[in-house]
């Protein structure tokens, strides 16, 4: 049973460290977005995807460990969390697990806030690019009512059901 607690603590520490890495990379993403450096943004996004994949694997292993511990202590439910298992942990471990869980929760909130800000920056840059593109297209496109001099009379729309002929 002790090996499960050790494994769980190990996974929680890995989750904590992975979240710290995710936050650092998300800050790098913010800096690249502020500079408008799309090459760096693309590289950082790929790095974030790899970190999130790693985090997913860690969380899957945590879940299996939670289930193993729950079975060993006689819990019958399917969904387990650290909160469910705390009563079965010795007091010293309870404190460490609670501290780790609080730290993880804090890091998750920081990551969410940074990601929300980065999403807003990316959207603002995208809207700015769209507006610039629209402006440039308007500069090079002739007005919608423009007609070349040779087609001035042949392209007039019918008025009162009478067609104009040249």
C-alpha positions in Angstrom: 0.0 0.0 0.0 2.9 2.4 0.8 4.1 2.1 -2.8 0.8 3.5 -4.0 1.2 6.6 -1.8 4.7 7.1 -2.9 3.6 6.8 -6.6 0.8 9.2 -6.0 3.1 11.8 -4.4 5.5 11.3 -7.3 2.8 11.9 -9.9 1.6 15.0 -8.0 5.1 16.4 -7.9 5.5 15.7 -11.7 2.1 17.4 -12.3 3.3 20.4 -10.3 6.6 20.7 -12.2 4.9 20.2 -15.6 2.4 23.0 -14.8 5.3 25.2 -13.8 6.9 24.5 -17.2 3.6 25.1 -19.0 3.4 28.5 -17.3 6.9 29.5 -18.3 6.2 28.4 -21.9 2.9 30.3 -21.9 4.8 33.4 -20.7 7.2 33.0 -23.6 4.2 32.7 -25.9 2.9 36.0 -24.4 6.2 37.7 -25.1 6.2 36.4 -28.7 2.6 37.6 -29.2 3.5 41.1 -27.9 6.4 41.3 -30.3 4.4 39.9 -33.2 6.9 37.2 -33.8 4.8 34.5 -35.5 7.7 32.0 -35.9 8.4 32.0 -32.2 4.6 31.7 -31.5 4.4 28.6 -33.7 7.4 27.0 -32.0 6.0 27.8 -28.5 2.6 26.4 -29.4 4.2 23.2 -30.5 6.1 23.1 -27.2 2.9 23.7 -25.3 1.2 20.8 -27.1 4.0 18.5 -26.1 3.7 19.7 -22.4 0.0 19.2 -22.4 0.4 15.7 -23.8 2.9 14.9 -21.0 0.4 16.4 -18.5 -2.3 14.2 -19.8 -0.2 11.1 -19.3 0.6 12.1 -15.8 -3.0 12.7 -15.0 -3.9 9.2 -16.5 -1.3 7.6 -14.2 -2.6 9.5 -11.2 -6.1 8.3 -11.9 -5.0 4.7 -12.0 -3.1 5.2 -8.8 -6.2 6.8 -7.2 -8.2 3.7 -8.3 -5.6 1.3 -6.9 -5.5 3.1 -3.5 -9.3 3.2 -3.4 -9.6 -0.5 -4.0 -7.0 -1.2 -1.3 -8.9 0.9 1.3 -12.3 -0.6 0.3 -13.9 2.3 -1.6 -16.5 1.2 -4.1 -17.0 4.3 -6.2 -15.6 4.8 -9.7 -14.5 8.4 -9.5 -11.8 9.2 -6.9 -9.9 12.3 -6.0 -7.3 13.2 -3.5 -10.0 14.6 -1.2 -11.7 11.1 -1.2 -8.5 9.4 -0.1 -7.2 11.9 2.5 -9.0 10.2 5.4 -6.9 7.0 4.7 -3.6 8.8 4.6 -1.3 9.3 7.7 -1.3 12.9 8.9 2.2 13.7 7.7 1.4 12.6 4.2 -2.0 14.4 4.3 -0.2 17.7 4.9 2.2 17.1 2.0 -0.6 16.0 -0.3 -2.8 19.0 0.6 0.1 21.4 0.0 0.8 19.8 -3.4 -2.8 20.0 -4.3 -3.1 23.6 -3.3 0.0 24.4 -5.3 -1.3 22.5 -8.3 -4.6 24.4 -8.1 -2.8 27.7 -7.9 -0.7 26.8 -11.0 -3.8 25.7 -12.9 -5.4 29.1 -12.3 -2.3 30.9 -13.4 -2.1 28.9 -16.5 -5.8 29.5 -17.3 -5.3 33.3 -16.8 -2.2 33.4 -19.0 -3.9 31.4 -21.7 -7.0 33.6 -21.6 -4.8 36.7 -22.0 -2.8 35.1 -24.8 -6.0 34.1 -26.6 -7.1 37.7 -26.4 -3.8 39.0 -27.7 -3.9 36.5 -30.6 -7.5 37.5 -31.4 -6.5 41.2 -31.3 -3.6 40.6 -33.7 -5.9 38.5 -36.0 -8.5 41.3 -36.1 -5.7 43.9 -36.8 -4.5 41.8 -39.7 -8.0 41.3 -41.0 -8.6 45.1 -40.9 -5.2 45.8 -42.6 -6.0 43.3 -45.3 -9.4 44.8 -45.9 -8.0 48.3 -46.0 -5.3 47.2 -48.6 -7.9 45.4 -50.7 -10.0 48.6 -50.8 -7.0 50.6 -51.9 -6.3 48.4 -55.0 -9.9 47.4 -55.9 -11.9 49.8 -58.1 -15.1 51.2 -56.6 -18.2 49.0 -57.0 -19.9 51.5 -59.2 -16.8 51.9 -61.5 -17.3 51.1 -65.2 -14.7 51.2 -67.9 -15.4 54.0 -70.4 -16.2 51.6 -73.3 -18.9 49.8 -71.3 -20.6 52.8 -69.8 -23.9 52.4 -71.7 -24.1 48.7 -72.3 -23.9 47.7 -68.7 -26.7 49.9 -67.3 -29.4 48.0 -65.5 -33.0 48.1 -66.9 -35.1 50.9 -65.7 -38.9 50.6 -65.6 -38.7 47.4 -67.5 -37.0 49.0 -70.5 -33.5 47.9 -71.5 -31.0 50.4 -72.7 -29.3 49.8 -76.0 -26.3 51.6 -77.5 
